[in-house]
């Protein structure tokens, strides 16, 4: 018989979307976007929110501090390297939280010791001193031996023991480069719990990267071995191949509670909403076949599967769409739908809008309904994501676009944009309408960014379907992404390109402001 959830061991969910997730190239989020995501994480029951890396920039510091002030339920954590300056800055950012936590780390593998030029004894002393300093500031201290899975086992035990004696209350074991294997992940946690004095008095955490596609499996194996905190991100967002996906571990613990008898505090019905939000603000669309939150996660095309699902959904679905916040119905909206109907539908989809927000969205909805006979749930999600990606104070804004296509010769684009508050127009040609449009944008806003990715997919079916376009730009080693949707693929392309450029402009402005502050 399954143990009651309330009687089961609790697994703490530590979300690092705003820190490790934002380190994914091109996934930089604005201040307001970070606050909104933090609020959603807090409301859905995330236990610990790693809000950022306060020493990294003044913008990061301000975001962490405001999240700490606003959080109602979650512990708010800031990251700090193993030095007093980082730790002091972190504490300054989180100290007003109802429940603050300092997370400090140092790389302990032979590769990282070589980089830091510390021998084993010197590193042990650094760990002792910095963890002690953090604990003198805050009762809740987490310590991580970065690249733990490639650290010698005896030395890993030694540094973990040092951190515990210095006052760490949570020990996180990071698989920083996604190197480990589920059995090994479990063995490391079991070894530390068995060999390290004081291990029974602290919480062990697991932080896995997905370079070999095993982040979720490695995290769950660590839980079975005694870890009681999983570090993860929404949609698995993160550096390189990403991190353990929050939605995957939460639903695995829920669906397979028979063999993983552990409970979390997560309200899983909020998963879909925050997944869409993170995809929109990061510019990283969720792949169609992504586990749990992908568009095809509950789609059935095979005749055998369709027949089975119609007779009994459990034949081919191990969880219900409603469990993650997907509505059971897909009621069609149209140009005759009113504001109240739109508010109700958006609420079903997880979007709660203030009156002024609804007013703006309703105008865009009506414009979309005039172009599409039927507006489906996915159309509304794309509309909301496009709304989130655009701001009235953006440096670049699309005003008018007209393309002229012919079977011979170059294509033409007539473009009008707002550039820094000034309206400007230009005509350009190119090898196709999108190329001509991008050339026009470059003429009005000269830049050196290289176009690394241009991707189009249809939101719904039919010739009047909205196209969602994703654009990725690279400049000086930094990645900037943009995304937009429209029934006109060229318009969506222009907006996605402009969104990416606005992120580039914002990053440059932040860099200049930070340089001025530090120079002063």
Order of alpha helices (4+ residues) and beta strands (2+ residues): beta-beta-alpha-beta-alpha-beta-alpha-beta-alpha-alpha-beta-alpha-beta-alpha-beta-alpha-beta-alpha-beta-alpha-alpha-alpha-alpha-alpha-beta-beta-beta-alpha-beta-beta-beta-alpha
